[in-house]
């Protein structure tokens, strides 16, 4: 894909230093959170509902500015002045929440909107952008869906289209907020496999919120555990997927067995 091979050389793609985010009524949503995500890695953000996972992802994308502390993307501080420019390098795929079947936009037109952030308001997509959208659809094995109305897609197809739209942005970093939520078993497996393939193909740094614990051994390098707005643990996947650690994280008994040398989580 054009432009995707030219990656920055900074060793750390995203870095947060003592991040605090306070709600309007004084409640802390995120407290003293520090972390570093290496370029080219895949990091999973785990934790129970309400832990602050989506908030952390929004801080990474510059969609939310911390009340205190600093957030950096390739050593450039994210603030109100730089957030828009930095977001051009970071693509965000939100949770799938169903499609309005009355949407008249086609899949190709939807994917093409991924380039609008770089084009700006006054420029229209040209030949290069259309080729980029075609290549993005091909990368997610969805070229055959290009002319279909977006609202007529299945959940898995819609998520592939959303990822293709993110690729059209030509990002350095891909943020995914529960990319397999509301999908059936087969679609979940296919989307997770696709994410791993795209990471390798485009040398992407991936930060992903997920509850698919059994997929992490093959997909992720590191885990960040959040609970009650605090980063309580960060480290290698194998260390994170321990029975006592998971049980404490989710406040419920978790069983970890090993099958052919691989951990299998039962909840």
KEBA-648749 format. One record per residue: y, z, x of N, C-alpha, C in turn; residue in one letter. Coordinates in steps of 0.05 Angstrom, whole numbers, always signed. Each point is the difference from the previous one (the first is absolute). Layout:
<nuses>
(nuse (Y; Z; X); (Y; Z; X); (Y; Z; X); A)
...
</nuses>
This chain:
<nuses>
(nuse (-24; +0; +17); (+24; +0; -17); (+25; +0; +17); X)
(nuse (+19; -16; -6); (+24; -3; +16); (+14; +27; +4); X)
(nuse (+6; +6; +24); (+16; +24; +6); (-16; +26; +2); X)
(nuse (-24; +0; -9); (-15; +25; -1); (-11; +8; +28); X)
(nuse (-1; -18; +18); (-10; +6; +27); (+20; +14; +18); X)
(nuse (+26; -3; -7); (+21; +12; +17); (+5; +28; -8); X)
(nuse (-15; +19; +12); (+1; +28; -8); (+17; +16; +20); X)
(nuse (+14; +20; -8); (+15; +17; +18); (-19; +15; +19); X)
(nuse (+10; +9; +22); (-17; +12; +21); (+0; +30; +0); X)
(nuse (+16; +13; -17); (+2; +29; +0); (-28; +12; -7); X)
(nuse (-7; +21; +15); (-27; +12; -4); (-1; +15; -27); X)
(nuse (+22; +11; -9); (+0; +15; -25); (+14; -17; -21); X)
(nuse (-14; -6; -22); (+12; -16; -21); (+17; +16; -18); X)
(nuse (-10; +24; -9); (+15; +18; -17); (-2; +28; +11); X)
(nuse (+23; +14; -2); (+1; +27; +10); (+18; +17; -18); X)
(nuse (-10; +23; -8); (+16; +19; -16); (+3; +26; +15); X)
(nuse (+24; +10; +1); (+6; +25; +14); (+12; +20; -19); X)
(nuse (-16; +21; -5); (+10; +23; -16); (+12; -9; -27); X)
(nuse (-14; -16; -14); (+10; -11; -25); (+0; +20; -23); X)
(nuse (+22; +3; -13); (+2; +17; -24); (+12; -17; -22); X)
(nuse (-10; +3; -24); (+12; -14; -23); (+2; +21; -22); X)
(nuse (+24; +4; -9); (+5; +20; -21); (+9; -13; -26); X)
(nuse (-12; +8; -22); (+7; -11; -26); (+27; +11; -9); X)
(nuse (+11; -12; -21); (+27; +7; -9); (+2; +30; -7); X)
(nuse (-21; +12; -10); (+0; +28; -8); (-8; +19; +22); X)
(nuse (-1; -10; +25); (-6; +17; +22); (-29; +3; +8); X)
(nuse (-18; -14; -15); (-28; +2; +6); (-7; -18; +24); X)
(nuse (-15; +10; +19); (-8; -17; +23); (-24; -17; -8); X)
(nuse (+4; -27; +2); (-22; -18; -5); (-16; -5; +25); X)
(nuse (+13; +0; +23); (-13; -3; +26); (+13; +20; +19); X)
(nuse (-17; +13; +16); (+11; +22; +17); (-9; -4; +29); X)
(nuse (+20; -3; +18); (-4; +1; +29); (-24; -17; +9); X)
(nuse (+1; -25; -7); (-22; -19; +5); (+6; -17; +24); X)
(nuse (-17; +1; +21); (+3; -16; +24); (-26; -15; +6); X)
(nuse (+3; -25; +7); (-24; -17; +6); (+8; -24; +16); X)
(nuse (-19; -14; +12); (+4; -25; +13); (-23; -19; -6); X)
(nuse (+6; -25; -6); (-20; -20; -7); (+2; -22; +20); X)
(nuse (-21; -5; +15); (+0; -20; +21); (+0; -28; -11); X)
(nuse (+13; -18; +15); (+0; -28; -8); (-29; -11; -1); X)
(nuse (-6; -15; -21); (-27; -12; -2); (-21; +18; -12); X)
(nuse (+7; +25; -5); (-20; +19; -11); (-1; -2; -30); X)
(nuse (-21; +12; -12); (-2; +4; -29); (-3; +29; -5); X)
(nuse (+19; +11; -14); (+2; +29; -6); (-3; +5; -29); X)
(nuse (-18; +18; -8); (-4; +7; -28); (+15; +26; -6); X)
(nuse (+15; +1; -22); (+13; +24; -9); (-16; +11; -23); X)
(nuse (-11; +24; +4); (-17; +13; -20); (+12; +26; -10); X)
(nuse (-9; +7; -24); (+9; +26; -11); (-2; -1; -30); X)
(nuse (+0; +24; -13); (-2; +1; -29); (+26; -11; -13); X)
(nuse (-2; -4; -26); (+23; -10; -15); (+24; +19; +3); X)
(nuse (+23; -11; +3); (+24; +17; +3); (+5; +11; +28); X)
(nuse (-16; -10; +20); (+2; +10; +27); (+24; -10; +15); X)
(nuse (+12; -22; -10); (+23; -13; +14); (-7; -26; +14); X)
(nuse (-23; -11; -7); (-10; -24; +14); (+19; -24; -5); X)
(nuse (+6; -6; -25); (+17; -23; -6); (+28; +5; +11); X)
(nuse (+9; +25; -1); (+27; +6; +11); (+0; -7; +30); X)
(nuse (-21; +7; +15); (-1; -6; +28); (+0; -30; +5); X)
(nuse (-14; -15; -17); (+0; -29; +2); (+27; -12; -5); X)
(nuse (+15; +11; -19); (+27; -10; -6); (+19; +7; +23); X)
(nuse (-4; +22; +14); (+16; +6; +23); (-5; -20; +23); X)
(nuse (-26; -8; +2); (-7; -19; +21); (+14; -27; -5); X)
(nuse (+4; -6; -26); (+11; -26; -8); (+31; +0; -2); X)
(nuse (+12; +23; +3); (+29; +2; -3); (+9; -1; -29); X)
(nuse (-19; +2; -19); (+8; +1; -28); (+10; +28; -8); X)
(nuse (-7; +20; +16); (+10; +27; -3); (+10; +9; +27); X)
(nuse (+23; +13; +1); (+11; +11; +25); (-5; +30; +0); X)
(nuse (-10; +11; +22); (-6; +29; +0); (+25; +17; -2); X)
(nuse (-3; +24; -12); (+22; +19; -1); (+8; +10; +28); X)
(nuse (-20; +2; +17); (+4; +7; +29); (-23; -11; +16); X)
(nuse (+3; -2; +26); (-20; -12; +17); (+6; -30; +4); X)
(nuse (-17; -13; +16); (+4; -28; +6); (-25; -16; -3); X)
(nuse (+3; -24; -10); (-21; -19; -4); (+6; -25; +17); X)
(nuse (-19; -9; +16); (+5; -23; +18); (-20; -22; -5); X)
(nuse (+9; -25; +2); (-18; -23; -1); (+5; -15; +26); X)
(nuse (-20; -2; +17); (+2; -12; +27); (+25; +10; +14); X)
(nuse (+3; +26; +0); (+21; +14; +15); (+28; -3; -12); X)
(nuse (+2; -14; -23); (+26; -2; -14); (+1; +20; -23); X)
(nuse (+20; +17; +0); (+1; +21; -21); (+6; -13; -27); X)
(nuse (-16; +9; -20); (+4; -10; -27); (+21; +18; -14); X)
(nuse (+21; -12; -8); (+20; +15; -16); (+12; -20; -20); X)
(nuse (+21; +9; -15); (+11; -17; -20); (+12; -26; +11); X)
(nuse (+8; +0; +25); (+12; -24; +12); (-21; -19; +10); X)
(nuse (-23; +10; +8); (-21; -18; +13); (-23; -6; -19); X)
(nuse (-3; +15; -22); (-24; -2; -16); (-6; -28; -10); X)
(nuse (+21; -14; -9); (-4; -27; -11); (-11; -19; +21); X)
(nuse (+11; +1; +24); (-9; -17; +22); (-29; +7; +8); X)
(nuse (-6; +25; +2); (-26; +9; +8); (-21; -7; -21); X)
(nuse (+7; +0; -26); (-19; -6; -21); (-9; -29; +2); X)
(nuse (+14; -17; +14); (-9; -28; +3); (-25; -1; +18); X)
(nuse (-4; +21; +16); (-23; +1; +18); (-23; +16; -12); X)
(nuse (+4; +12; -23); (-20; +17; -12); (-5; -10; -29); X)
(nuse (-25; -7; -5); (-7; -9; -27); (-14; +23; -15); X)
(nuse (+5; +2; -26); (-10; +22; -16); (-15; -11; -24); X)
(nuse (-25; +10; -3); (-16; -8; -23); (-5; +25; -16); X)
(nuse (+9; +1; -25); (-2; +23; -17); (-27; +0; -14); X)
(nuse (-5; +22; -15); (-25; +2; -15); (+0; -22; -22); X)
(nuse (-25; -9; -6); (-3; -19; -22); (+0; +17; -26); X)
(nuse (+18; -8; -19); (+2; +15; -25); (-4; -18; -24); X)
(nuse (-13; -22; +3); (-4; -18; -22); (+21; -21; -1); X)
(nuse (-6; -22; -14); (+18; -23; -1); (+9; -5; -28); X)
(nuse (+25; -8; -4); (+9; -10; -26); (-9; -29; -3); X)
(nuse (-18; -5; -19); (-11; -26; -2); (+20; -21; -10); X)
(nuse (+24; +9; -8); (+20; -19; -9); (+17; -11; +23); X)
(nuse (-4; +10; +25); (+16; -8; +22); (-4; -30; +5); X)
(nuse (+22; -15; +0); (-3; -30; +3); (-2; -8; +29); X)
(nuse (+7; +17; +19); (+0; -7; +28); (-28; -6; +10); X)
(nuse (-3; -21; +17); (-26; -6; +11); (-5; +17; +25); X)
(nuse (-26; +1; +9); (-7; +15; +23); (+16; -11; +25); X)
(nuse (+1; -26; +2); (+15; -11; +23); (+29; +8; +0); X)
(nuse (+13; -1; -23); (+28; +8; -2); (+4; +29; +7); X)
(nuse (-19; +17; -8); (+1; +28; +6); (-3; +5; +30); X)
(nuse (-19; -14; +13); (-4; +3; +28); (+24; -10; +16); X)
(nuse (+13; -21; -10); (+24; -11; +13); (+23; +20; +1); X)
(nuse (+1; +18; -19); (+22; +20; +0); (-1; +18; +25); X)
(nuse (-23; +1; +13); (-2; +17; +24); (+19; -8; +22); X)
(nuse (+10; -24; +0); (+18; -9; +21); (+30; +4; -7); X)
(nuse (+5; +10; -24); (+28; +2; -9); (+16; +20; +16); X)
(nuse (-13; +21; +9); (+14; +21; +16); (+12; -11; +25); X)
(nuse (-14; -19; +13); (+10; -12; +25); (+20; -22; -6); X)
(nuse (-4; -14; -22); (+17; -23; -7); (+28; +10; -8); X)
(nuse (+1; +22; -15); (+25; +9; -11); (+5; -12; -27); X)
(nuse (+21; +9; -14); (+5; -7; -27); (+9; -29; -4); X)
(nuse (+13; -12; +19); (+12; -26; -4); (-16; -23; +10); X)
(nuse (-23; +5; +12); (-17; -21; +10); (-25; -3; -17); X)
(nuse (-8; -25; -4); (-24; -6; -16); (-24; -5; +19); X)
(nuse (-24; +6; -9); (-23; -6; +17); (-2; -30; +6); X)
(nuse (-7; -7; +24); (-3; -27; +8); (-29; -6; +7); X)
(nuse (-4; -22; +15); (-27; -9; +7); (-15; +21; +15); X)
(nuse (+14; +13; +20); (-14; +20; +16); (-9; +23; -17); X)
(nuse (+17; +10; -18); (-8; +23; -16); (-23; -7; -19); X)
(nuse (+0; -24; -11); (-22; -9; -17); (-26; -2; +15); X)
(nuse (+2; -10; +25); (-24; -1; +17); (-10; +28; +6); X)
(nuse (+18; +18; +5); (-7; +28; +6); (-14; +13; -24); X)
(nuse (+10; -5; -24); (-13; +10; -24); (-28; -11; -3); X)
(nuse (-3; -26; +5); (-27; -12; -1); (-19; +12; +20); X)
(nuse (+10; +5; +24); (-16; +11; +21); (-8; +29; -7); X)
(nuse (+18; +14; -12); (-5; +28; -8); (-22; +1; -21); X)
(nuse (+2; -18; -20); (-21; -1; -20); (-27; -7; +13); X)
(nuse (+0; -18; +18); (-24; -8; +14); (-12; +24; +16); X)
(nuse (+18; +16; +12); (-9; +23; +16); (-14; +21; -17); X)
(nuse (+6; +1; -26); (-13; +20; -18); (-21; -14; -18); X)
(nuse (-7; -25; +8); (-21; -15; -15); (+7; -4; -29); X)
(nuse (+25; -7; -5); (+10; -3; -28); (+15; -25; -5); X)
(nuse (-4; -20; +17); (+15; -26; -4); (-6; -12; -28); X)
(nuse (-24; +5; -10); (-8; -12; -26); (+15; +13; -23); X)
(nuse (+14; +22; +5); (+14; +14; -21); (+30; -8; -1); X)
(nuse (+9; -17; +17); (+29; -6; +4); (+14; -7; -26); X)
(nuse (-13; -17; -16); (+14; -9; -25); (-6; +17; -24); X)
(nuse (-15; +21; +3); (-7; +16; -24); (+23; +20; -6); X)
(nuse (+5; +5; -26); (+20; +20; -7); (-7; +27; +11); X)
(nuse (+19; +14; +12); (-5; +25; +13); (-12; +20; -20); X)
(nuse (+8; +0; -25); (-10; +19; -19); (-29; -5; -9); X)
(nuse (-12; -22; +9); (-27; -6; -8); (-21; +8; +21); X)
(nuse (+9; +14; +21); (-18; +7; +22); (-16; +25; -7); X)
(nuse (-23; +3; +12); (-15; +25; +0); (+14; +19; +19); X)
(nuse (-9; +25; +0); (+12; +20; +17); (-3; -7; +30); X)
(nuse (-24; -8; +8); (-4; -8; +27); (+16; -24; +8); X)
(nuse (+1; -20; -17); (+16; -24; +5); (+30; +6; +3); X)
(nuse (+9; +18; -18); (+28; +7; +1); (+7; +15; +26); X)
(nuse (-18; +17; +9); (+5; +14; +25); (+0; -19; +24); X)
(nuse (-17; -20; +0); (+0; -20; +21); (+27; -15; +0); X)
(nuse (+10; -6; -24); (+25; -14; -2); (+23; +18; +11); X)
(nuse (-2; +26; -6); (+21; +18; +10); (-1; +2; +31); X)
(nuse (-23; +0; +11); (-3; +1; +29); (+10; -27; +12); X)
(nuse (-6; -22; -13); (+10; -26; +9); (+30; +0; +0); X)
(nuse (+12; +11; -21); (+30; +1; -2); (+11; +17; +24); X)
(nuse (-14; +21; +7); (+9; +17; +23); (-3; -16; +26); X)
(nuse (-21; -16; +3); (-3; -16; +24); (+21; -21; +3); X)
(nuse (+10; -11; -23); (+21; -20; +1); (+26; +11; +12); X)
(nuse (+2; +26; +0); (+23; +13; +13); (-2; -1; +30); X)
(nuse (-23; -7; +11); (-6; +0; +29); (+5; +28; +12); X)
(nuse (-13; +20; -10); (+6; +27; +9); (-13; +7; +26); X)
(nuse (+10; +20; +13); (-13; +13; +23); (-17; +24; -10); X)
(nuse (+9; +12; -22); (-13; +24; -11); (-6; -5; -29); X)
(nuse (-24; +7; -9); (-8; -3; -28); (-6; +28; -11); X)
(nuse (+15; +8; -21); (-4; +25; -13); (-15; -5; -27); X)
(nuse (-20; +16; -5); (-17; -4; -24); (-3; +26; -15); X)
(nuse (+9; +1; -25); (-2; +24; -16); (-24; -3; -19); X)
(nuse (-22; +12; +8); (-25; +0; -15); (-7; -29; -9); X)
(nuse (-6; -17; +19); (-5; -29; -6); (-24; -5; -17); X)
(nuse (-18; +20; -3); (-24; -5; -16); (+1; +16; -27); X)
(nuse (+22; +12; -7); (+2; +16; -24); (-5; -18; -24); X)
(nuse (-16; +9; -19); (-5; -13; -26); (-17; -25; +3); X)
(nuse (-12; -5; +23); (-17; -23; +4); (-30; +8; -3); X)
(nuse (-17; -20; -7); (-28; +6; -2); (-12; +2; +28); X)
(nuse (-26; +8; +1); (-12; +5; +26); (+0; -24; +18); X)
(nuse (-7; -23; -10); (-1; -25; +16); (+28; -7; +10); X)
(nuse (+20; +1; -17); (+27; -7; +8); (+11; +19; +21); X)
(nuse (-7; +26; -3); (+8; +19; +20); (-11; -7; +28); X)
(nuse (-26; -6; +1); (-12; -6; +25); (+12; -25; +12); X)
(nuse (+6; -20; -16); (+11; -25; +10); (+28; +3; +10); X)
(nuse (+16; +17; -14); (+28; +4; +9); (+0; +16; +26); X)
(nuse (-17; +20; +3); (-1; +15; +25); (-9; -17; +23); X)
(nuse (-19; -18; -4); (-9; -18; +20); (+22; -19; +8); X)
(nuse (+15; -10; -20); (+22; -18; +5); (+22; +13; +17); X)
(nuse (+6; +25; -6); (+20; +15; +16); (-7; +1; +29); X)
(nuse (-26; +6; +6); (-9; +0; +28); (+2; -27; +13); X)
(nuse (-6; -21; -15); (+1; -27; +11); (+29; -8; +7); X)
(nuse (+18; +7; -19); (+28; -8; +5); (+13; +16; +23); X)
(nuse (-9; +25; +3); (+10; +15; +23); (-6; -14; +26); X)
(nuse (-25; -9; +2); (-8; -13; +25); (+13; -28; +3); X)
(nuse (+1; -15; -22); (+10; -27; +2); (+30; -1; +7); X)
(nuse (+16; +18; -11); (+28; +0; +3); (+11; +22; +18); X)
(nuse (-18; +16; +12); (+8; +22; +18); (+19; +19; -15); X)
(nuse (-6; +6; -25); (+17; +17; -16); (-4; +30; +7); X)
(nuse (+21; +15; -3); (-3; +29; -2); (-2; +7; -30); X)
(nuse (-20; +15; -7); (-5; +6; -29); (+1; +30; -5); X)
(nuse (+15; +7; -20); (+1; +28; -9); (-8; +0; -29); X)
(nuse (-20; +15; -7); (-12; -3; -27); (-6; +27; -13); X)
(nuse (+9; +3; -24); (-8; +23; -16); (-26; -8; -14); X)
(nuse (-20; +16; +1); (-26; -7; -12); (-16; +25; -7); X)
(nuse (-17; -3; -20); (-20; +20; -6); (-29; -10; +6); X)
(nuse (-1; -23; +13); (-26; -12; +7); (-10; +11; +27); X)
(nuse (-8; +25; +0); (-7; +14; +25); (-23; -13; +14); X)
(nuse (-19; -11; -14); (-24; -11; +13); (+5; -27; +13); X)
(nuse (+24; -11; -4); (+7; -26; +13); (+15; +4; +26); X)
(nuse (+8; +25; +6); (+18; +5; +22); (-12; -4; +28); X)
(nuse (-26; +5; +2); (-13; -3; +26); (+3; -29; +10); X)
(nuse (-3; -19; -17); (+2; -28; +7); (+28; -10; +1); X)
(nuse (+18; +12; -15); (+26; -12; -4); (+22; +13; +16); X)
(nuse (+1; +27; +3); (+23; +14; +11); (-6; +11; +28); X)
(nuse (+21; +4; +15); (-1; +13; +27); (+6; +30; -2); X)
(nuse (+19; +6; -17); (+9; +28; -2); (+5; +8; -29); X)
(nuse (+1; +26; -5); (+5; +11; -26); (+24; +19; +2); X)
(nuse (+17; -1; -21); (+21; +20; -3); (-6; +14; -27); X)
(nuse (-3; +27; +2); (-6; +16; -24); (+26; +13; -10); X)
(nuse (+7; -4; -25); (+23; +13; -12); (-9; +18; -22); X)
(nuse (+13; +23; -2); (-6; +19; -22); (+25; +16; -6); X)
(nuse (+8; +0; -25); (+23; +15; -9); (+25; -7; +17); X)
(nuse (+3; -25; +6); (+24; -9; +15); (-1; +5; +29); X)
(nuse (-22; +9; +11); (-2; +6; +29); (-21; -17; +13); X)
(nuse (+5; -8; +24); (-20; -14; +16); (-18; +22; +13); X)
(nuse (-24; +3; -10); (-17; +22; +8); (-20; -7; +23); X)
(nuse (-5; -26; +3); (-18; -9; +21); (+3; -29; +5); X)
(nuse (-3; -9; +25); (+1; -28; +8); (-19; -4; +23); X)
(nuse (-16; -21; -1); (-18; -5; +22); (-19; -23; -5); X)
(nuse (-21; -2; +16); (-20; -21; -2); (-16; +3; -26); X)
(nuse (-9; -23; -11); (-13; -1; -26); (-25; +18; +0); X)
(nuse (-17; -2; +20); (-25; +15; +1); (+5; +30; -1); X)
(nuse (+22; +9; +13); (+7; +28; +0); (+11; +8; -28); X)
(nuse (+14; -18; -13); (+11; +7; -26); (-20; +1; -22); X)
(nuse (-21; -15; +2); (-20; -1; -22); (-22; +21; +4); X)
(nuse (+9; +24; +5); (-19; +23; +3); (+0; +15; -26); X)
(nuse (-23; +11; -7); (-4; +13; -25); (+20; +22; -6); X)
(nuse (+3; +18; +20); (+18; +23; -4); (+29; -9; -2); X)
(nuse (+7; -20; +14); (+28; -10; +0); (+7; -12; -27); X)
(nuse (-19; -17; -10); (+5; -13; -26); (-1; +20; -23); X)
(nuse (-18; +19; +1); (-1; +20; -21); (+26; +16; -2); X)
(nuse (+11; +7; +24); (+25; +15; +0); (+23; -17; -9); X)
(nuse (+0; -26; +6); (+21; -18; -7); (+2; -4; -30); X)
(nuse (-23; -4; -13); (-1; -7; -28); (-6; +25; -18); X)
(nuse (-3; +23; +12); (-5; +25; -15); (-24; -3; -19); X)
(nuse (-20; -14; +10); (-25; -3; -15); (-23; -5; +19); X)
(nuse (-24; +9; -6); (-23; -4; +18); (-4; -30; +6); X)
(nuse (-2; -7; +24); (-6; -27; +9); (-24; +1; +18); X)
(nuse (-19; -18; -5); (-24; -2; +17); (+2; -25; +17); X)
(nuse (-6; +3; +26); (-1; -23; +18); (-28; -1; +11); X)
(nuse (-13; -23; -5); (-27; -4; +11); (+3; -23; +20); X)
(nuse (-20; -4; +17); (+0; -21; +19); (-23; -19; -5); X)
(nuse (+6; -26; -3); (-19; -20; -6); (+1; -21; +22); X)
(nuse (-21; -3; +16); (+0; -19; +23); (+24; +5; +18); X)
(nuse (+6; +26; +5); (+21; +7; +18); (+28; -2; -11); X)
(nuse (+3; -6; -26); (+26; -2; -13); (+4; +22; -20); X)
(nuse (+25; +12; -1); (+5; +20; -20); (+3; -12; -28); X)
(nuse (-12; +13; -19); (+2; -9; -28); (+11; +24; -16); X)
(nuse (+23; -3; -14); (+13; +21; -14); (-8; +0; -29); X)
(nuse (-9; +24; -9); (-8; +4; -28); (+19; +20; -12); X)
(nuse (+13; -7; -22); (+19; +19; -13); (-8; +3; -29); X)
</nuses>
